[in-house]
Amino acid sequence: MPYVLPGGPPKPKEGALAPPPRPPGADEILGECRASIAAAKAKYDEVIAGTAGTARTVANTLEPFNEVAMNVANAANAAQLYREVHPDAKVRDAATACEKEVTTFSSELLLDRRAYDALKAVDVSKADALTQRFAQVTLRDYKRAGVDLDDKKRARIKVIEDEVTDLGQKFQKNIASDTRFIEVTDPKRLDGLPPDWIAAHKPDAKGAIKITTDYPDYIPFIAYANDDELRKQLYIKFRSRGDAANEGLMKQLLALRLEKAKLVGFKDWAEYQSDDKMLRGAANAAQFIERITTLAQTRAKKDLAELQAAMKAYGGRLQNVQPTAPGTIGDWQKSWLERQVKKEKYAVDANVVRQYFEYNAVLAGLLEITSSIYDLEYRPAWDRRTWHPDVRVYDVHRKGSGDPLGRIFLDMHPREDKYKHAAQFGIKEGVAGKQRPEGALVCNFPNPRTASGPALMEHGDVVTMFHEFGHLMHHILAGQQAWVRQSGVATEQDFVEAPSQMFEEWGWSYETLSRFAKHHQTGEVIPKDLVAKMRRAEKFGLGLQTLQQMFYAALSLEFHRVDPAKLDQIATVKRLQAKYTPFPYVEGTKFHASFGHLVGYSSMYYTYMWSLVIAKDLLTAFEGPGLLATATTHKYRDAILAAGGTKPAADLVRDFLGRPSDFRAFEKYLTTD
Ligand SMILES: [Zn+2]
């Protein structure tokens, strides 16, 4: 029986329900956000005051502190969400303003010695394990922030934090605003590019066709253009963005990070940054990078041989071929060669695939599958006010239960001034007895309401939908804990992607796809051999991609382990590129100047791969019984998702697998087709 999208189109007739309330305006958003900050401040005063004449207890100190954290999160979450999705610019500005206020408040909070002393004074020796863990993790966070340093050092940390934020913003802005371009006067030199791309790039009055380093230009150009000289020119421009100022900014940023790490008792930033993560210690991170690099060698060699064979076979299609060192392939040639091999050897017609992924059917399939494997029900909540009429709201229930577990908002389609990527946003962190968890998916998938025909999705978008929904499930199912620091996705930062990376498999496996991936006209289930072909194509180039990732990981780690005064940034890039990848450094490029992850991820770019290793290991539990067997999925739901941050992530994984996590599954994934 086809699964009916719960509450999906058609919406209830006008008059059947009260009309959907109008979206909240700027005054209300700012008012709500400031009310949360005020509530946090009031609870904070309670924490500091304690109960006169009596000892510090869980009830008079830890519990109000929990509510401080809950209210701070409410303010910060709402501000971040509205800043990214609200259609009204006034609301987005109000949200940005409130986000600043809440950031200021929470950074003051973490350096306030009075709160730290109050929390430290609570005797938790007789409290339950979760309360003890909450106290311990909170005190650790305070110490990491530098709260137990003297006044002078704390003041210095405050200055460092502000400067680091400022430098990071400047670094990112320099990348975003540094759009470079090449000009082509001979239209024949666009040979190889898709006709719609060429049609969108008309010559100007002087007859010049401008091709920029922005992604919609750069990505197709580097993959399709047959003109090797132009591709190399654009590649050099692309990999030079930010270089006017960003090396200098990075030098200052690294120095400040090192200073902070030393102030709070660590050897360097990489040690400090990894200290509260699963993969602890910079030496372990370096070892991890080496281990993955070794594992990837065989496949990478095969990939490279395939690219070299492609150069022999299809090199004749190139124009203005650029010289490379003997036996090597230029970094600017890689995408083009990959595209040739994919076309000739792993051909999957995206237009054929798309026919099986109509948006409403995909969403219905995703809801049906999660409802079945996690024993949930999605009930539409049309009365809820949202920021845009396209947003769908559901209350998530355990099957047959009156009380909802939480609420989800699906903002799935593009519109002007909306966030351009795909992400899960927490709205409310669940705190048992205080508030239910709420979360939103913010994506950019085709819109059935505005599409001229059926809203067909790329398979990549289907996988993205499953990935992001994995975060949402984690947020809701884990949002039933009493302590906010253990609720939702409040787990180690290098574990948080693992459940979502694992859940991508439900968007790839024939077992799950066959439940909803049906041809939108004929109803035919997606053919099994088409899925197999899609999977083979997806894995082509995995060895080289893994090495490229390890190059970036090593770069982000090494920048944060070396004395910034002695760090030669460009020499490090050249050395590491040669060490990890078979593609020689191209003169004139300064990749690190536009490596934005150096701001957000700092030393921890390797965490993407680390969580993927765990994701592949988690997946082994489903190998025999399949992805839909409830004995396994319920165990997974309880041991990993619902457990949230109640235990260290390594313990959650061990609880679920019945053994510590290891590399075997990842090794198999990397070495087999
Ligand atoms: Zn994710």
Residues whose N, C-alpha, C, O or C-beta is under 5 A from the ligand:
A	BS01	ZN	E497 S500
